[in-house]
Amino acid sequence: MRMLWKNIKGLVGAYDTPPLYLNGREMRSLPVLEQAWLAIEDGVIVDFGSMDVFPGIVDWSGLDVLDCEGKYVLPAWCDSHTHLVFAARRSGEFLSRLEGKSYQEIAADGGGILNSARALQSMSEADLLADARIRMMQAMRTGTGSFEIKSGYGLTLEAELKMLRVIRALKQESSISIKSTFLACHAVPDGDWTAESWTAHMVEEALPRVAEEGLADYVDAFCEKGYFGLAETQSLLDAASSLGIKSKVHVNQFNVFGGVKLCVNSNAVSVDHLEELNPEDISALQQAAESGHPTFATALPGCSYFLGIPYTPVHDLMVAGVPVALATDFNPGSAPSSNMSRVVQLAILKMKMHPLEAIAAATINGAAAMECSDRSGVIARGRAANVILTRPLNGLEDLAYDFGDEPVEKVFIDGIAL
């Protein structure tokens, strides 16, 4: 199958030799090739360039020509933080929040993560996989072409393994990049468990099983007051590192108490949330970025929007040269949307990111934040044609200016429209 896309208003994120990521100061330099063409063969990008120097068509046989007048072409979104595998929606808790309860109060009453865990424990692996397939396809239709997916709603050893096996099945079924994260310390289960004893159980009993079966690319913990503290987080990260498993960590969603520095010192691939930051946190991330081995700062504006909490101060991070990524945090409690286009809109509208900065954070840096830069995040020769075709736009600022409209007209995975 051969395709030629011509008269593209802007080919975004196209490189002859792609970098691995863009640091904060570089993110606005994401390239846009105006009035461009793109050639795809058998699902792979084979060439691109400016219409001014278009070489013409020698062989018309089997060629599908698409006129993209007024439209942009972007790399598919890279969603580096999701909880896509879960058993049940929690819209009832949403009503409780509308009636005045906080996220923490709902959790204290047995809702939140514990509610999701009870539903998941009773659900079969086959049904869990079937639901996850539907959710993943919904996300892909809105433009996402790579995912990180976490466990964490099991809260028993067997239920956590069940979630990770579902993620493995999604990997095996799909051609796109999918990374699996063992969210070992998400919440303290019902019963006599404490944060300390649950962490020890996960480290001593669960983590060896996960490593033996090759079920996780990363480990994660909800490093937050009332959940898991610095000692528990350090214990998990150290144990995982000894088994050759890296980390991506929830930190600073509600409180600042040293979690960012701990994660940077433990060589975490990313620290995610960061709605609350202090100068020491930014300094730690800046030093990692300057070393050439950054810990990515992943902002989750959909969660801020839905919970009504502060947005990650991304400008402070970008000024410090820290590479910023954007992700959905898709989950049934605090961010029940898998639409990365909405995340990009929120980043522009609420976090005042320049459109190119937001796109870079949702593509090239999102891919780097889950270590799949060799396959995702940019448009380049030899890469799978996982791309987004927008509707006609006056400029990339229309991604957020027209906030009520869906910017994505079509999504192509391996050159095939979904």
C-alpha positions as CSV (number, residue, x, y, z in Angstrom):
1,M,0.0,0.0,0.0
2,R,1.4,3.4,-1.1
3,M,0.2,6.8,0.0
4,L,1.2,10.3,-0.8
5,W,0.0,13.1,1.4
6,K,0.4,16.5,-0.3
7,N,-0.2,20.2,0.5
8,I,0.2,19.5,4.3
9,K,-0.1,22.9,6.0
10,G,2.4,21.9,8.6
11,L,4.3,18.6,9.1
12,V,5.1,18.7,12.8
13,G,7.9,17.0,14.6
14,A,9.6,15.7,11.4
15,Y,13.3,15.0,11.6
16,D,16.0,13.7,9.4
17,T,17.9,12.6,12.6
18,P,15.6,12.8,15.6
19,P,16.9,13.7,19.0
20,L,15.9,11.5,21.9
21,Y,14.0,14.4,23.6
22,L,13.9,18.2,23.9
23,N,14.8,19.9,27.2
24,G,12.7,22.7,28.5
25,R,14.4,25.5,26.6
26,E,14.3,23.5,23.3
27,M,10.7,22.4,23.4
28,R,9.4,25.5,21.5
29,S,11.9,24.6,18.7
30,L,9.9,21.5,17.7
31,P,10.2,21.6,13.9
32,V,7.2,22.5,11.6
33,L,7.7,22.0,7.9
34,E,5.2,24.2,6.1
35,Q,3.5,23.2,2.8
36,A,4.9,19.7,3.0
37,W,4.4,16.2,1.5
38,L,4.7,12.8,3.2
39,A,5.1,9.4,1.5
40,I,4.1,6.1,3.2
41,E,4.6,2.6,1.9
42,D,3.4,-0.6,3.6
43,G,2.7,1.4,6.8
44,V,6.1,3.0,7.0
45,I,7.2,6.6,6.5
46,V,9.6,6.5,3.5
47,D,10.1,10.2,2.8
48,F,8.9,13.8,3.3
49,G,9.8,17.3,2.3
50,S,8.6,20.7,1.1
51,M,6.1,21.0,-1.8
52,D,8.5,23.6,-3.2
53,V,11.0,20.8,-4.0
54,F,8.5,17.9,-4.5
55,P,10.3,15.4,-6.8
56,G,7.1,14.4,-8.6
57,I,5.5,11.0,-9.1
58,V,7.1,8.4,-11.3
59,D,5.0,5.3,-10.5
60,W,1.3,6.0,-10.0
61,S,0.4,2.3,-9.7
62,G,-1.4,1.5,-6.4
63,L,-0.8,5.1,-5.2
64,D,-3.4,6.7,-2.9
65,V,-3.1,10.5,-3.0
66,L,-4.5,12.5,-0.1
67,D,-4.8,16.3,-0.3
68,C,-4.2,17.8,3.2
69,E,-4.9,21.4,2.3
70,G,-5.2,23.5,5.5
71,K,-4.4,20.5,7.7
72,Y,-1.5,19.6,10.0
73,V,0.1,16.2,10.4
74,L,1.6,15.3,13.8
75,P,3.2,12.2,15.4
76,A,0.6,10.2,17.3
77,W,0.4,11.2,20.9
78,C,2.5,9.4,23.4
79,D,0.7,8.9,26.7
80,S,3.3,8.0,29.3
81,H,1.1,7.7,32.4
82,T,-2.2,5.8,32.4
83,H,-4.2,3.4,34.6
84,L,-6.1,2.1,31.5
85,V,-6.7,-1.4,33.1
86,F,-9.5,-1.1,35.6
87,A,-12.8,-2.9,36.5
88,A,-15.4,-0.2,37.0
89,R,-16.1,3.5,36.7
90,R,-16.4,5.7,39.8
91,S,-19.0,8.2,38.7
92,G,-20.7,7.9,42.1
93,E,-17.6,9.3,43.8
94,F,-17.7,12.1,41.3
95,L,-21.2,13.0,42.6
96,S,-19.8,12.8,46.2
97,R,-17.2,15.4,45.3
98,L,-19.9,17.6,43.8
99,E,-21.6,17.3,47.1
100,G,-18.6,18.6,48.9
101,K,-16.3,15.7,49.8
102,S,-12.6,15.9,49.0
103,Y,-10.5,13.2,47.2
104,Q,-8.9,12.3,50.6
105,E,-12.3,12.1,52.4
106,I,-13.7,9.8,49.8
107,A,-10.6,7.6,50.2
108,A,-10.9,7.6,54.0
109,D,-14.6,6.4,53.6
110,G,-13.4,3.3,51.6
111,G,-13.8,4.8,48.2
112,G,-11.1,5.8,45.7
113,I,-8.4,3.2,45.0
114,L,-9.8,0.7,47.5
115,N,-13.2,0.9,45.7
116,S,-11.4,0.1,42.3
117,A,-9.5,-2.7,43.9
118,R,-12.6,-4.5,45.2
119,A,-14.2,-4.4,41.8
120,L,-11.1,-5.6,40.1
121,Q,-10.5,-8.5,42.4
122,S,-13.8,-10.0,41.5
123,M,-13.4,-9.6,37.7
124,S,-12.0,-12.3,35.5
125,E,-8.8,-11.8,33.6
126,A,-10.6,-12.3,30.3
127,D,-13.3,-9.7,31.1
128,L,-10.6,-7.3,32.3
129,L,-8.7,-7.7,29.0
130,A,-11.9,-7.2,27.0
131,D,-12.7,-4.0,28.7
132,A,-9.1,-2.8,28.4
133,R,-9.1,-3.4,24.7
134,I,-12.1,-1.2,24.2
135,R,-10.6,1.6,26.3
136,M,-7.3,1.4,24.4
137,M,-9.0,1.6,21.1
138,Q,-11.0,4.6,22.2
139,A,-7.8,6.3,23.2
140,M,-6.1,5.4,19.9
141,R,-9.1,6.8,17.9
142,T,-8.4,10.2,19.5
143,G,-4.8,10.1,18.5
144,T,-2.7,8.1,21.0
145,G,-0.1,5.8,19.4
146,S,1.8,4.6,22.4
147,F,1.0,4.0,26.1
148,E,2.4,3.3,29.5
149,I,-0.1,1.3,31.5
150,K,0.1,0.7,35.3
151,S,-1.2,-2.0,37.6
152,G,-2.1,-0.8,41.2
153,Y,-5.8,-1.5,41.4
154,G,-5.3,-5.1,42.5
155,L,-4.1,-4.7,46.1
156,T,-3.5,-8.4,46.4
157,L,-0.6,-10.3,44.9
158,E,-2.7,-12.3,42.5
159,A,-4.9,-9.4,41.4
160,E,-1.7,-7.3,40.7
161,L,-0.3,-10.2,38.6
162,K,-3.7,-10.4,36.8
163,M,-3.5,-6.7,35.8
164,L,0.1,-7.1,34.6
165,R,-0.8,-10.1,32.5
166,V,-3.6,-8.1,30.9
167,I,-1.1,-5.4,30.0
168,R,1.2,-8.1,28.6
169,A,-1.6,-9.4,26.4
170,L,-2.3,-5.9,25.1
171,K,1.4,-5.6,24.2
172,Q,1.3,-8.9,22.4
173,E,-1.8,-8.0,20.4
174,S,-0.6,-4.6,19.3
175,S,2.1,-3.2,17.0
176,I,2.3,0.0,18.9
177,S,4.7,0.7,21.9
178,I,3.1,-0.3,25.2
179,K,5.1,-0.1,28.5
180,S,4.0,-1.9,31.6
181,T,4.4,-0.5,35.1
182,F,4.0,-2.5,38.4
183,L,2.4,0.1,40.7
184,A,3.3,-1.9,43.7
185,C,2.5,0.8,46.3
186,H,-0.7,2.5,45.2
187,A,-2.7,2.3,48.4
188,V,-2.7,0.4,51.7
189,P,-5.3,-2.4,51.4
190,D,-8.1,-3.1,53.9
191,G,-7.2,-5.1,56.9
192,D,-4.2,-5.0,59.2
193,W,-1.8,-3.7,56.6
194,T,0.3,-0.6,57.1
195,A,2.3,1.2,54.4
196,E,5.5,-0.4,55.8
197,S,4.1,-3.9,55.9
198,W,2.4,-3.7,52.4
199,T,5.6,-2.4,50.9
200,A,7.6,-5.2,52.4
201,H,5.1,-7.7,51.1
202,M,5.3,-6.2,47.6
203,V,9.1,-6.2,47.7
204,E,9.6,-9.6,49.1
205,E,6.7,-11.6,47.6
206,A,5.3,-9.8,44.5
207,L,8.4,-8.1,42.9
208,P,10.3,-11.4,42.5
209,R,7.3,-12.9,40.7
210,V,6.9,-9.9,38.5
211,A,10.5,-10.0,37.6
212,E,10.6,-13.7,37.0
213,E,7.6,-13.5,34.6
214,G,9.0,-10.4,32.9
215,L,5.7,-8.5,33.5
216,A,7.0,-5.0,34.2
217,D,9.2,-2.4,32.5
218,Y,9.0,-0.2,35.6
219,V,7.9,0.0,39.2
220,D,5.9,2.8,40.7
221,A,4.7,4.1,44.1
222,F,2.2,6.8,45.2
223,C,4.7,8.8,47.2
224,E,2.3,11.0,49.1
225,K,1.3,11.8,52.7
226,G,-1.3,9.3,53.8
227,Y,-0.1,6.7,51.3
228,F,3.6,5.8,51.0
229,G,6.4,7.8,52.5
230,L,10.1,8.2,51.6
231,A,11.2,5.1,53.3
232,E,8.7,2.8,51.6
233,T,9.4,4.4,48.2
234,Q,13.1,4.0,48.6
235,S,12.7,0.4,49.6
236,L,10.7,-0.4,46.5
237,L,13.0,1.5,44.1
238,D,16.1,-0.1,45.6
239,A,14.6,-3.6,45.3
240,A,13.5,-3.1,41.8
241,S,16.9,-1.7,40.7
242,S,18.6,-4.8,42.1
243,L,16.4,-6.8,39.7
244,G,17.2,-4.5,36.7
245,I,13.8,-2.8,36.8
246,K,13.6,1.0,36.5
247,S,11.1,3.4,38.1
248,K,8.4,6.0,37.2
249,V,7.0,7.5,40.4
250,H,3.8,9.4,41.4
251,V,5.1,12.3,43.5
252,N,4.1,15.8,44.8
253,Q,0.4,15.6,43.9
254,F,-0.7,17.2,47.2
255,N,2.5,17.6,49.3
256,V,6.2,18.4,49.0
257,F,8.4,16.3,51.3
258,G,11.4,15.2,49.5
259,G,10.1,12.7,47.0
260,V,11.4,14.3,43.9
261,K,15.0,14.4,45.1
262,L,14.7,10.8,46.2
263,C,13.5,9.7,42.8
264,V,16.2,11.7,41.0
265,N,18.9,10.2,43.2
266,S,17.4,6.7,42.4
267,N,17.6,7.5,38.6
268,A,13.9,7.4,38.1
269,V,12.9,7.7,34.4
270,S,10.2,10.1,35.3
271,V,8.4,11.8,38.2
272,D,4.7,12.3,37.6
273,H,2.1,14.8,38.9
274,L,4.3,17.6,40.4
275,E,1.3,19.8,41.1
276,E,3.3,21.0,44.1
277,L,7.0,21.9,43.7
278,N,9.6,23.8,45.7
279,P,13.0,25.2,44.5
280,E,14.8,22.2,45.8
281,D,12.7,19.9,43.6
282,I,13.4,22.0,40.5
283,S,17.1,22.1,41.3
284,A,17.3,18.3,41.6
285,L,15.5,17.9,38.2
286,Q,17.7,20.6,36.7
287,Q,20.9,18.9,37.8
288,A,19.7,15.6,36.4
289,A,18.9,17.3,33.0
290,E,22.3,19.0,32.9
291,S,24.0,15.6,33.5
292,G,22.5,14.3,30.3
293,H,20.5,11.7,32.1
294,P,17.3,13.5,32.9
295,T,14.4,12.4,35.1
296,F,11.4,13.6,33.0
297,A,8.9,15.8,34.7
298,T,5.4,14.5,33.6
299,A,2.5,16.8,34.1
300,L,-1.1,15.5,34.3
301,P,-3.4,18.5,33.6
302,G,-6.4,16.3,33.2
303,C,-6.2,15.4,36.9
304,S,-5.7,19.0,37.9
305,Y,-8.8,20.0,35.9
306,F,-11.0,17.2,37.2
307,L,-10.0,17.5,40.9
308,G,-9.7,21.2,40.9
309,I,-6.1,21.2,42.2
310,P,-3.2,23.3,41.1
311,Y,-1.5,22.7,37.7
312,T,2.1,21.7,37.5
313,P,4.3,24.8,37.2
314,V,5.8,23.7,33.9
315,H,7.3,27.1,33.0
316,D,9.5,27.0,36.1
317,L,10.6,23.5,35.0
318,M,11.2,24.6,31.4
319,V,13.2,27.7,32.3
320,A,15.4,25.3,34.4
321,G,16.0,23.2,31.3
322,V,14.0,20.2,32.5
323,P,12.3,18.1,29.8
324,V,8.6,18.1,30.4
325,A,6.1,15.4,29.3
326,L,2.3,15.5,29.2
327,A,0.1,12.5,29.9
328,T,-3.6,11.8,30.7
329,D,-3.3,9.9,34.0
330,F,-6.4,8.1,32.6
331,N,-8.1,6.4,35.6
332,P,-11.7,6.0,36.9
333,G,-11.3,8.2,39.9
334,S,-9.3,11.4,39.3
335,A,-8.8,11.6,35.5
336,P,-11.5,9.7,33.6
337,S,-10.5,10.8,30.1
338,S,-8.0,9.1,27.8
339,N,-8.1,11.9,25.2
340,M,-4.6,13.3,24.8
341,S,-5.9,16.1,22.7
342,R,-7.7,17.4,25.7
343,V,-4.5,17.2,27.7
344,V,-2.7,19.3,25.1
345,Q,-5.6,21.8,25.1
346,L,-5.4,22.1,28.9
347,A,-1.7,22.5,28.8
348,I,-2.0,25.5,26.5
349,L,-5.1,27.0,28.1
350,K,-4.3,26.5,31.8
351,M,-0.6,26.0,32.0
352,K,0.1,28.6,29.3
353,M,2.4,26.4,27.3
354,H,3.1,27.5,23.7
355,P,1.4,25.1,21.3
356,L,4.8,23.7,20.1
357,E,5.9,23.1,23.8
358,A,2.7,21.3,24.5
359,I,3.0,19.1,21.3
360,A,6.6,18.4,22.1
361,A,5.6,17.3,25.6
362,A,2.9,15.0,24.3
363,T,5.0,13.5,21.5
364,I,8.8,13.3,21.5
365,N,9.2,13.9,25.3
366,G,6.3,11.6,26.1
367,A,8.0,8.8,24.1
368,A,11.3,9.5,26.0
369,A,9.5,9.4,29.3
370,M,8.7,5.7,28.6
371,E,11.9,4.9,26.7
372,C,10.3,4.2,23.3
373,S,12.0,7.1,21.4
374,D,13.2,4.6,18.8
375,R,9.6,3.9,17.7
376,S,7.4,6.8,18.8
377,G,7.1,10.5,19.2
378,V,8.4,11.9,15.9
379,I,7.9,11.7,12.1
380,A,11.0,10.2,10.5
381,R,12.0,8.0,7.6
382,G,11.8,4.3,8.5
383,R,9.4,4.8,11.4
384,A,5.9,3.3,11.5
385,A,3.3,5.7,10.1
386,N,1.6,6.4,13.4
387,V,0.3,9.9,12.7
388,I,-2.5,12.3,13.3
389,L,-4.2,14.3,10.6
390,T,-6.0,17.4,12.0
391,R,-9.1,19.1,10.7
392,P,-8.3,22.4,8.9
393,L,-6.7,24.8,11.3
394,N,-5.6,28.4,11.0
395,G,-2.6,27.6,13.1
396,L,-1.5,25.2,15.9
397,E,-3.0,27.6,18.4
398,D,-6.4,26.4,17.2
399,L,-5.7,23.2,19.1
400,A,-6.7,25.1,22.2
401,Y,-8.5,28.2,20.8
402,D,-11.3,26.0,19.5
403,F,-11.5,24.2,22.8
404,G,-14.9,22.8,22.1
405,D,-13.9,21.1,18.8
406,E,-12.1,17.9,18.3
407,P,-8.8,18.8,16.5
408,V,-8.2,15.2,15.2
409,E,-9.8,14.4,11.9
410,K,-8.1,11.0,11.3
411,V,-5.6,8.7,13.1
412,F,-3.4,6.4,11.2
413,I,-1.6,3.4,12.9
414,D,0.9,1.6,10.6
415,G,-0.5,3.8,7.8
416,I,-4.1,2.5,8.3
417,A,-6.9,4.8,9.3
418,L,-8.7,3.8,12.5
